Amino acid sequence: MTKVAVASLGCAKNLVDTESMLGVIKNGGFEITDDESSAEIIIVNTCCFIDDAKRESIDTILEAARWKDEGQCRRLIVTGCLAQRYREEVLQELPEVDAVVGVGHIKEILSAFRGEPSVLCGNAYSHPETERVRLTPGYSAYLKIADGCDTRWTYCEIPSVRGRYISRPIEVLAAEARALAADGVKELILIAQDTTNYGADLYGEARLAALLRELCAIDGLEWLRLHYCYPERITDGLLDLIAREDKICNYLDIPIQHCDGGILRKMGRRGDRAALEGLIGNIRKKIPGVTLRTTLITGFPTETEEQYLEMLDFIKKTRFERLGVFAYSQEEGTPAAAMDGQVDEETKERRRELLMFAQAEVTRELSEQKTGETVRVLTEGYDEVIKRHYGRSAADSADIDGKVFYSAERRVPAGEFVEVTIENAMDYDLFGRVATR
């Protein structure tokens, strides 16, 4: 049986694509392996969101290519966003690559296994409703509720790569969620380019709340987590539902990118600092104890030192529980890339580091305030070095947030929930022990 290995790069949405691709490959009668040295076919599912992601994708392709000389590999296939955006360049500049498959042809991946060179790059994304071979732990899974994007931010190429926003029907998502729950999944993380826009293309209005109500009714699911909720579309109805439903984690990922109104307008976004502070205040009022995660971009064209300092002040005063900062990446083909007033790399990196230093102080203070609290933790494993279990609370999403390390009198299996009393904090992680009854 022919062995196939797949390297998945980039975001969780890309990971779901990889899992769907693996389902097609498995159903096609191929053996899936994580050992590239023994694989006859290697697939690299790429990302091209920012320059760092492009470099990682190219490095991974070149690393996989060496198995064509040293191992059994006879065919190297590049898929995903980099393949979609730079299909001709990939084939011309990377002769080791035998086939390129874009984001719209996941379900046709087997056709790229043939001997002749091939390029499959459609303009519209189509989610393959097929079995997924999951790469996440058995107790946690992503549910991609939509793909593509209709919003044209001036700095982002995703709409031209992924195509228009396409929601998956509620009944299809509910069926997939029921199957995941039956397979042991306890935490479901909802993802899309903008989850708050879910259903607008299908039903004429956003239906995220309706989808969440459907998912809350599924036995076995204990945590539902929302990522990528754009501030312009967060409604009081959605907030009330989150506050009311125990299964929905009090956790919102809200990408705001900046707080200065002038920069936001140049990004193609709406609002300003006052509007954002009003929204955040409303969220915290309606959902007491909510964890807010956001991302910011510094060094956007024309960003002045004063606008950067305003964002620094915003971080210190708003006190997000979770926050990441990117230095602006000048993406060719975007309106922002052609703007005057590009900020030099040294300044962008200095601003990014100082913003992250400010957030680290906020996070440390907020973590220390958790001492003495008892939190519910989804166990993920056991650290043999420090002799403690570890897992995540409702305030921590998979792969991007901190951990809760705890001691227990028994070995707790992965996927089990426990109540942990927090005893101390260190950076982004909490430490405690299983609560006594």
N, C-alpha and C positions, 0 to 999 in steps of 0.2 A: 504494500500500500504506500502511495506517495506521501511523504511527510511535508507539511507546510508549517512554517514559523512566521509569526506576525509581530512586528514591533509597533506599538501604539504610542503616538506622541500627542501633546497638546491637551486640550480641555476635556472635560467629562463628556461633552457632546460628541467629540471625536472618539472617545472610548466606547460609547454606545454604538457608534458606527462600526468600530472594530469588532465588537461582540456580535453584531448582526452579520458582518462579513464572515466571521468564524462559523456562524450557524449555517450560512450558505455553503461554506467549504466542507463542513462536517456532513451535511446532508448530501453533498456531492460525492461522498465516498472517500474523502481524503483524511489522512491522519494528521491531527494538530499536535505540534511539539513546541516546547519552549527552548529547545536546544538548536540554535541556528547551525551549529557545526554538522548536525545530522540531517538538516532539512534540504530537500531537493528544490523547494520553492520558498523564497523569502519575500515577504510583503512588508513594506514600511508605510504605515498610515501617518501622513505628515500634517504639520501645522505651519501656517505662514502669517500668524496674527501680527507679530512684531519681528524686528530684526533678529533678536535672540532665538525666537522660535524657528526662523528660517535657517539660521546657522546650525541649530540642533538637528533639524531635519536633514540637512545636507551631510552633516557629520555622521548621522546614523545610517544614511544611504551608503556612504563610502565605507563605513565599518562593515555593513552587511555585504558589500561588494567583494570584500576580501575572501569570503567563503566560496566565491565562484572559482577562486584559484586554489584555496587551501582545503575546502571541504567538498561536500557532495552537491552543493547548490548549482543548479543549471539554469535557473530563471529568477531574476530579481524584478519585482513589481513595485512601483511607487503609486500610492493612492492618497486620497485626502485633499486638503486645501492647497498645499504646495503644488500637487499634481494638477489640480484644477486651474490654478492661477498661472502657472509657469510650465504648461505641458510641453510646448515646443523646446523651451530652454532646457528642461530636464533631459529630454531625449538627445538634444544636440550636444550639451555640455557634460553629460554624464553617460558616456557610452556603455557603462556597465549595466545601465537600466534597460530591461527588455520590453517593459510595457508600462503605460501610464493610465491610471483609472481615476477619474474625478469623482466628486461627491455624489453625483446623480446616478452612478452606475454600480452601487454596492451589490445589488442582486445579480449583476452580470459579471461578477469577479471571475467566475470559472472560465469565461471566454478568454481571459487574459493569460490563462495557464497554457494555451497552445503555443506552438513553437514560433509563429511569426510575430514580428513587432506589432503592437497594437496601441491605439489611443482611444479611450472611451471617456469623454468629458462632456456630458450634457450640461445645459444651462440651468436646469431646474432640479432641485433636490427631491428625491422620492424615497421615503422611508420604507425599507423592505419589511413587510409584516411577516417575519420569519422567526424561527427559533433563535434565541441568543445563546451564545456560549459565554457565560459571564466571567469576567476577569476580576470582579470585586469579591470580597469575602461573602460567604453564603448568607449572612444575616443582613446585608446592606446592598442596595442596588439603585441605579439611576433609572428614572423614567423620563425619556425625552418626549415632551408633550407637543413640541413643534420644532421646526427648523426654518432656516432662512431669516431674512430681516427686511422689513419695508422702510425702515428709518435710515435716512442717509446722513449719518454723522460725517463731518468734513474730514475726519482723521481715519476713517475706517473703511476697509475694502470688503468686509464680510458680505454685504448685499450683492456685490458683483461676483463673489466666489460662491456663496451658498444659495443665491437666488432669492425669490420673494418669500415672505413669511407663509408657511403652510402648517396649519394645525392638524393634529390627528384627532379623529372623532372620539367623543367621550366614551362611547361603548367599546371602542377598540382599546383605549387606554385602560379602562376598567377591567377588561378581560385579561390584558397583560399583567395588570397589578394583581389580580386574583391568582394567576398562574405563578407569579413571583412569590406571593404569600404562601401558596401551597408548597413551594419549594424551600420554604424556611426563611424568606426575607422578612425582617422585622422593621427595617428602616428603608423608606422610599424617598429618594431625593429628586424632586421635580426640577427639570432643567429645560431651557430653551434660550434663544437669544434674548427674549423678553417674555418671561412667564406671565406677566400681568396682561399681555396682549392676547393671551390664549383664547382661541375661539372666534375672534373678531372676523376672520376671513371665512369661517364656516357658518357661523350663526348670525352674523350681522352685528354682534355685540360681544364684548369680552365675557367669557364663561368660566374663568378660573375658579370662582367660588362654587359654581355648580359641579365642576370636576372634583374639587376638594371634598364636597359633601358626599359624592359617590365613592370616593376612595376611603373616606372615614368609615364607611359602612362595611368595609371588607375585614372579615375576621383574620387575625394573625398579624396584620400590620399594626405596629404600635407607635411609630414615629413617621410623620410626613414632614418633609423639610423643603422650604422654598428657596431657590436661588434665582438671581437675576431679575429682581422686581424693579422696574424702572419707576422713579419717583413720580413722574407725570401721571401714572396710571394706577397708583395705589389709592383705593377708595376706602371710605369709612366702612362700607359693607364687608370688604375683605378683612379689614382689621378686626371688626366685630366677630367675624367667623373664626379667625385665628384665636382670639381671646376666649371664645366659647368652646371650641373643640379641643379636648384634651390630647387627641392624637397629633394635632398640628403643632410642631415645635414653635415655641416663642422665639423665633429666629428669622430674621429677614436679611437677605443679601440685596443691597440697594446700590448699584453702581451710580455714583453721582459725578465723578470725574473732576469736578472743580467746584468752587463756591463763588467765584467772581462772576457777576452777571455778564460783563464784557467778554470774558474768555468763553463762557458758556455759549453765548450767541455766536461767536466765531466757530465754535465746535458744532453749531447747528442745533444746540439744545436750548431749552427754555429755563426760566427761573433765575434766581440769584440767591445770595446768602440768606436773606430774610425769609424767602419762600422755603428754602431747605430747612432752616431752623424751625419754621412753623410746622412743616411736615413731620420732622423728627420729634418735636414736642407732642404733636398729636398722636404719633405712634406710641410713644412711651406712656402717654396718658391712657390710651385705650388698652395697651398690653403691658401691664406692670411687669417689670423684670425682663423685658424683651432684650434679646441680644441683637445688635445691629452691626452688620458687616458692610463695608463699602470699599471702593477702589477710587483712587485719585490719579490724575495725570499732571505732572509738573513739567515745565519747559515747553508748553504749547507755544506756537509762534506768537510773538509780541508779548508774551507774559513778562511783566516787569517785576522788579524786586519787590515793589509794593504789593502787587497781586500775589506773589509767592508768600510774602509775610502775612497777608490776609488769610491765606489757606493755613499757614502755620498757627495763627491765632484761632482759626475755626476748629482745627484738630484739638487744640488744648481746651477749648471751651465746650465743644460739642461732646467730646469724650465717647467716641465710638468704641464699642467693646472689641471690635475686630476691624482692622484697616490695613490695606496694602497700597503702595504707591509705585507707579510706573513712571519712568522718564519717557517723555514723548518720543515716539518712533516715527520718523518721516517716511510714510508709506507712499511709494511711487503710484501715481495715478489718482491720488486723493486731492481734493481741493486744498487741504491744509498743507500738503507738501509743496504747493506752488505759492504759498503765502509769503509775503515779505516779513522780515522780523524773526527769522529762524533763530532759535536760541542755541548757543554752542554746547557741545557735549559735556564739557567740564562743568558748566553752570547747571545743566540739567541734572547731572549726577550729584553735584553738591546739594542742590535743593532736595532731591529725592532722599538722600541720606539724612539730612536734617529733619525732614518731615517724618521719616521713620523713627529717628531718635525720639522725637516728641511723642509719637504714638507709643513707643516702647514704654515710656514713663507713664502714660495714661493706662496702658494695659497692666503694668506692674501694680499700680495703685488699685485698679479695679479687681485684680486677682487677689490682692491681699485682703480686700474687703470680703472675700468669700470664706475666709477662715471662720470656722464654727458652723457654717451652713451644711446641710445634708442635701446631696444632689443625687439624682438617678443617673447611673452610668451604664452604658452599653459596653460590655467587656469585649476587648479585641484580642487580648493575648497576655502572655506572661514574660516579663523581662528577666532573663536568667542572671544578668549582671547585678542588678540592684535588688533582685528577689521581690519584685512587686508585680501585681497585675496592672494592666493599663486599659484604658478605654476612653470613651467620649461621653460628655454630658449633652443635654439638648442644646447647650450653648456652643457646641463644637461640631463643625461639619467635617466630613471625611477629607483627608489629605491636605486641607488648607489651614486648619485651626490646631489648637493645642490638645494635650492629653490630660487625663486624670489618672494618676498612678495611685494604687491603693494596696494595702496589705489585707489579707484575709486568712482565716484559719483553715480554709480548704482551697483546693485548686478549682478556680471558677472557669468553666468552659467558655470559649469565644461565642458571642451571641447571647449570653445571659445578662439580664439586667440585675444590678445590685444597687442598694442605697449606700452611699459613701459620705462619711463625715469629713469635711476638709480640715486639715490641720495646719498646712502651710502652703505657700505658693513660691514658684521660682520662674521668672520670666513669663512665658505663656502657658506653663503647665501648673496643675494643682496636685497636691499630695494629701492622702488621707488614709482612712481605714474603713472597712465595712461597718456600717452603723449597728450598734447593739440595740436589741429590742427590750 
